[in-house]
Amino acid sequence: MKISSLGWVFVLIFISITIVSSAQAPPPPKPKPAPAPTPAPKPKPAPAPTPAPKPKPAPTPAPKPAPAPTPAPKPKPAPKPAPGGEVEDETEFSYEMKGNKGPAKWGTLHAEWKMCGTGKMQSPIDLRDKNVVVSNKFGSLRSQYLPSNTTIKNRGHDIMLKFKGGNKGIGVTIRGIKYQLQQLHWHSPSEHTINGKRFALEEHLVHESKDKRYAVVAFLYKLGASNPFLLSLEKQLKKITDTHASEEHVGIIDPQKLSFESIHYYRYSGSLTAPPCSENVIWSISKEIRTVSSKQVKLLRVAVHDASDSNARPLQAINKRMGSH
């Protein structure tokens, strides 16, 4: 279709108006920039957890009082010494060399017996002639006794002939001091030795002074003829053996029958040879060796019912002691 000239005029006018309108129209407002997003608030740090309160320590219990220590058992008192200083009950010690109550242990068994382990003048000793100082000032060894009522007693390791109330005779006098005979007993084999030689039997006559000092006169026996004095006691010894009795009445005995006098003897200061081993003893050992039968020696051992075949204390150190007449 053909457009007339008038039509083109209208078209041009419309286009011009449109262009002018477009030119004069204000530009659209620029869009405001979107506001920056509000940053999310930083999360507050979680509060640190409140530490659980430390548990209070349990109260320390008051310490229990220590139990009272068990009191040590009171030591058994030592057997009481008999007249003559030695104990009458010898079951508290033994002669077993390796036993808990043997000679090496005597000094530990009772406080009253400590001298058995610590003493320096203990008995018995070996009587050696090379150690002897010969002196004539001692005088002859003499006795003066009276007949006395006696008992024979098994002490546990030996047989003791006890003079009741002590023999009221003078007994022996040594260095001006009078000693009364209290008891006599036997050891087998002998406790003292002479120049290293031991004998079958040793007899001890134990005397006591008024101030509790002791004088022991000892006789050594070799095997041979029977001893008359022991023969007179044989009946009582056999009775003790057969009945296990501890003591038997003997009757009147005259100690003078022991034929006491001796011109030659050894003398030294020593101790009792059995507990408590007191060191207040004057020893006089006769150089005259007597005889005893093997049967009599055996009877003395069997009568005590002692398992040991000896009741002789081991030899002790001499420590420069010895005299002889």
C-alpha positions as CSV (number, residue, x, y, z in Angstrom):
1,M,0.0,0.0,0.0
2,K,1.2,3.4,-0.9
3,I,1.4,6.1,1.7
4,S,0.5,9.5,0.6
5,S,2.6,12.5,1.2
6,L,0.3,13.6,3.9
7,G,0.7,10.2,5.7
8,W,4.5,10.5,5.7
9,V,4.1,13.9,7.3
10,F,2.2,12.4,10.1
11,V,4.7,9.6,10.5
12,L,7.6,12.0,10.8
13,I,5.8,14.2,13.3
14,F,5.1,11.1,15.5
15,I,8.6,10.0,15.3
16,S,9.9,13.5,16.3
17,I,7.5,13.8,19.2
18,T,8.6,10.4,20.3
19,I,12.3,11.3,20.1
20,V,11.8,14.6,21.9
21,S,9.8,12.9,24.6
22,S,12.5,10.4,24.9
23,A,15.2,13.1,25.2
24,Q,13.4,15.2,27.7
25,A,12.3,12.4,29.9
26,P,14.5,12.3,33.1
27,P,16.7,9.3,33.4
28,P,15.3,6.9,35.7
29,P,16.8,7.1,39.2
30,K,19.8,5.0,39.7
31,P,18.8,2.2,41.9
32,K,20.2,2.6,45.4
33,P,22.7,0.1,46.1
34,A,21.4,-2.5,48.2
35,P,22.4,-1.9,51.8
36,A,25.3,-3.9,52.9
37,P,23.9,-6.8,54.7
38,T,24.1,-6.3,58.4
39,P,26.7,-8.7,59.5
40,A,25.3,-11.3,61.7
41,P,26.3,-10.6,65.2
42,K,29.3,-12.6,66.2
43,P,28.1,-15.3,68.5
44,K,29.2,-14.6,71.9
45,P,31.6,-17.2,73.1
46,A,29.9,-19.6,75.2
47,P,30.8,-18.8,78.8
48,A,33.5,-21.1,80.1
49,P,31.8,-23.8,82.1
50,T,32.0,-23.1,85.8
51,P,34.4,-25.7,87.0
52,A,32.8,-28.1,89.3
53,P,33.8,-27.3,92.8
54,K,36.6,-29.5,93.9
55,P,35.4,-32.0,96.3
56,K,36.5,-31.2,99.8
57,P,39.0,-33.7,101.0
58,A,37.6,-36.2,103.3
59,P,38.6,-35.2,106.8
60,T,41.7,-37.0,107.9
61,P,40.6,-39.4,110.6
62,A,42.4,-38.9,113.8
63,P,45.2,-41.4,114.0
64,K,44.3,-44.4,116.0
65,P,46.4,-44.7,119.1
66,A,49.1,-47.2,118.6
67,P,48.3,-50.4,120.4
68,A,50.1,-50.7,123.6
69,P,53.2,-52.8,123.1
70,T,52.8,-56.3,124.4
71,P,54.9,-56.3,127.5
72,A,57.9,-58.5,127.3
73,P,57.4,-61.6,129.4
74,K,59.0,-61.2,132.7
75,P,62.1,-63.3,132.8
76,K,61.8,-66.4,134.8
77,P,63.7,-65.9,138.1
78,A,66.8,-67.9,138.4
79,P,66.6,-70.9,140.8
80,K,67.6,-69.9,144.3
81,P,71.1,-70.9,145.3
82,A,71.4,-73.6,147.9
83,P,73.8,-73.6,150.7
84,G,77.2,-73.6,149.1
85,G,76.1,-71.1,146.4
86,E,75.1,-73.5,143.6
87,V,71.5,-74.0,142.6
88,E,69.7,-77.1,143.8
89,D,67.4,-77.3,140.7
90,E,69.8,-77.8,137.8
91,T,67.1,-78.3,135.2
92,E,67.5,-74.7,134.0
93,F,70.8,-75.5,132.3
94,S,72.5,-78.4,130.6
95,Y,75.9,-79.8,129.7
96,E,75.1,-80.3,126.0
97,M,77.8,-78.4,124.3
98,K,75.7,-77.2,121.3
99,G,72.4,-76.9,123.2
100,N,70.5,-73.7,123.9
101,K,71.1,-74.3,127.6
102,G,74.6,-75.6,127.3
103,P,77.8,-74.2,129.0
104,A,78.3,-71.5,126.3
105,K,74.8,-70.2,127.0
106,W,74.7,-70.3,130.7
107,G,75.5,-66.6,131.1
108,T,72.5,-65.6,128.9
109,L,69.9,-67.8,130.7
110,H,69.4,-65.5,133.7
111,A,70.8,-62.1,134.6
112,E,72.0,-63.6,137.9
113,W,74.1,-66.0,135.9
114,K,75.9,-63.5,133.6
115,M,79.2,-64.2,135.3
116,C,79.2,-67.6,133.6
117,G,79.8,-65.7,130.3
118,T,81.7,-62.6,131.4
119,G,83.9,-63.7,134.4
120,K,87.7,-63.6,134.2
121,M,88.3,-66.0,137.1
122,Q,86.2,-68.9,136.1
123,S,86.6,-72.6,137.0
124,P,87.6,-75.3,136.2
125,I,91.1,-74.9,134.8
126,D,93.9,-77.1,133.6
127,L,96.4,-77.4,136.5
128,R,99.7,-77.2,134.7
129,D,102.9,-77.6,136.7
130,K,104.7,-75.0,134.5
131,N,102.2,-72.4,135.7
132,V,102.5,-73.2,139.4
133,V,104.1,-71.0,141.9
134,V,105.1,-73.2,144.8
135,S,104.5,-71.8,148.2
136,N,104.9,-73.2,151.8
137,K,102.7,-70.5,153.4
138,F,99.5,-72.3,152.7
139,G,100.2,-75.0,155.2
140,S,98.7,-78.5,155.2
141,L,95.1,-79.0,154.0
142,R,93.3,-80.0,157.2
143,S,89.7,-80.4,158.2
144,Q,87.7,-80.6,161.4
145,Y,84.2,-81.9,161.0
146,L,81.5,-83.3,163.2
147,P,79.0,-86.1,162.4
148,S,75.9,-84.6,160.7
149,N,72.5,-85.6,159.6
150,T,72.4,-85.8,155.8
151,T,70.2,-86.3,152.8
152,I,71.2,-87.4,149.3
153,K,69.5,-85.3,146.5
154,N,69.2,-85.6,142.8
155,R,69.7,-82.0,141.5
156,G,69.1,-82.8,137.9
157,H,72.7,-83.2,136.7
158,D,74.5,-84.5,139.7
159,I,74.0,-86.2,143.1
160,M,74.5,-84.0,146.1
161,L,75.0,-85.1,149.7
162,K,73.6,-82.3,151.8
163,F,74.5,-81.7,155.5
164,K,71.3,-80.4,157.2
165,G,71.9,-77.0,158.7
166,G,75.5,-77.2,157.6
167,N,78.2,-79.2,159.4
168,K,78.7,-77.4,162.7
169,G,82.3,-78.3,162.9
170,I,85.0,-75.8,162.1
171,G,85.3,-77.3,158.6
172,V,88.4,-75.7,157.0
173,T,90.3,-72.5,157.8
174,I,91.9,-70.7,154.9
175,R,93.7,-67.4,155.3
176,G,92.2,-67.0,158.8
177,I,88.6,-67.4,157.5
178,K,86.5,-70.4,158.8
179,Y,84.4,-72.2,156.3
180,Q,81.7,-74.8,157.3
181,L,80.9,-77.8,155.1
182,Q,77.5,-77.5,153.4
183,Q,77.4,-80.2,150.8
184,L,79.5,-82.5,148.5
185,H,78.8,-83.7,145.0
186,W,80.5,-85.4,142.1
187,H,81.3,-84.7,138.5
188,S,82.2,-87.3,135.8
189,P,84.6,-87.1,134.1
190,S,86.7,-84.7,136.2
191,E,86.3,-81.0,135.6
192,H,89.8,-80.0,136.5
193,T,92.7,-81.6,134.6
194,I,96.3,-81.9,135.7
195,N,98.8,-81.2,132.9
196,G,96.1,-81.8,130.4
197,K,95.0,-85.2,131.9
198,R,91.4,-85.7,132.8
199,F,90.3,-88.2,135.4
200,A,87.2,-90.5,135.8
201,L,85.6,-88.6,138.7
202,E,85.9,-85.4,140.7
203,E,84.5,-84.9,144.2
204,H,83.7,-81.4,145.5
205,L,83.3,-80.6,149.2
206,V,81.7,-77.2,149.2
207,H,82.2,-74.9,152.3
208,E,80.7,-71.5,153.1
209,S,81.9,-68.7,155.4
210,K,79.6,-66.4,157.4
211,D,80.0,-63.7,154.8
212,K,79.0,-65.9,151.9
213,R,82.4,-66.8,150.5
214,Y,83.1,-70.3,149.4
215,A,86.0,-72.8,149.7
216,V,85.8,-75.9,147.6
217,V,88.1,-78.9,148.3
218,A,88.3,-81.2,145.4
219,F,89.6,-84.8,145.0
220,L,90.3,-86.5,141.7
221,Y,89.7,-90.2,141.1
222,K,91.0,-92.7,138.6
223,L,89.4,-96.0,137.8
224,G,90.5,-98.8,140.1
225,A,89.4,-100.2,143.5
226,S,86.0,-99.2,144.8
227,N,85.8,-96.1,147.0
228,P,84.8,-96.9,150.6
229,F,82.8,-93.7,151.1
230,L,80.7,-94.3,147.9
231,L,80.2,-97.9,149.0
232,S,78.5,-96.5,152.2
233,L,76.0,-94.5,150.0
234,E,75.3,-97.3,147.5
235,K,72.0,-98.2,149.0
236,Q,70.6,-94.7,148.8
237,L,72.0,-94.2,145.3
238,K,70.2,-97.3,144.1
239,K,67.0,-96.2,145.7
240,I,67.1,-92.9,143.9
241,T,67.8,-94.8,140.7
242,D,64.9,-97.2,141.1
243,T,62.2,-94.8,142.4
244,H,63.2,-91.6,140.5
245,A,63.0,-89.9,143.9
246,S,64.6,-86.5,144.2
247,E,65.8,-86.8,147.7
248,E,66.5,-89.6,150.2
249,H,67.4,-89.5,153.9
250,V,70.8,-91.0,154.6
251,G,71.3,-90.5,158.3
252,I,74.3,-89.5,160.3
253,I,77.6,-89.2,158.3
254,D,81.0,-88.3,159.7
255,P,82.9,-86.3,157.0
256,Q,86.1,-87.1,158.7
257,K,85.9,-90.5,157.0
258,L,86.8,-88.8,153.8
259,S,90.4,-88.9,155.0
260,F,90.7,-85.3,154.3
261,E,94.3,-84.4,155.2
262,S,96.6,-83.6,152.3
263,I,100.0,-82.1,152.3
264,H,100.3,-81.4,148.5
265,Y,97.5,-79.6,146.7
266,Y,96.9,-76.9,144.1
267,R,95.2,-73.6,145.2
268,Y,93.8,-70.8,143.1
269,S,91.0,-68.2,143.2
270,G,88.1,-69.1,140.9
271,S,84.4,-69.6,140.7
272,L,81.7,-72.2,141.1
273,T,81.7,-74.5,138.2
274,A,77.9,-74.4,137.8
275,P,75.5,-71.5,137.7
276,P,75.6,-68.8,139.0
277,C,79.4,-69.2,138.5
278,S,80.1,-66.8,141.4
279,E,83.8,-65.7,141.5
280,N,84.3,-65.8,145.3
281,V,85.7,-69.3,145.6
282,I,89.0,-70.5,147.0
283,W,89.9,-73.8,145.3
284,S,92.1,-76.5,146.9
285,I,92.6,-79.5,144.7
286,S,94.5,-82.5,146.3
287,K,97.4,-83.9,144.3
288,E,96.6,-87.3,145.8
289,I,94.7,-89.2,143.1
290,R,92.2,-91.6,144.6
291,T,90.5,-94.6,143.1
292,V,86.9,-95.4,142.2
293,S,85.3,-98.4,140.4
294,S,83.7,-98.0,137.0
295,K,80.5,-99.4,138.5
296,Q,80.4,-96.5,141.1
297,V,81.0,-93.9,138.4
298,K,78.2,-95.4,136.4
299,L,75.9,-95.5,139.4
300,L,76.4,-91.7,140.0
301,R,75.5,-91.0,136.4
302,V,72.5,-93.3,136.2
303,A,71.0,-92.1,139.5
304,V,70.4,-88.6,138.1
305,H,68.5,-89.9,135.0
306,D,70.3,-87.4,132.9
307,A,70.6,-88.1,129.1
308,S,74.0,-86.6,129.0
309,D,77.1,-88.8,129.6
310,S,78.9,-85.9,131.3
311,N,78.4,-83.2,133.9
312,A,81.7,-81.5,133.5
313,R,82.0,-77.9,132.5
314,P,84.6,-77.2,129.8
315,L,88.0,-75.8,131.0
316,Q,88.2,-72.0,131.4
317,A,91.1,-69.6,130.8
318,I,93.8,-69.6,133.6
319,N,94.5,-65.9,133.4
320,K,97.7,-66.1,135.4
321,R,96.2,-67.9,138.4
322,M,97.8,-70.8,140.3
323,G,99.6,-71.7,143.4
324,S,100.7,-75.0,144.9
325,H,101.8,-76.4,148.2
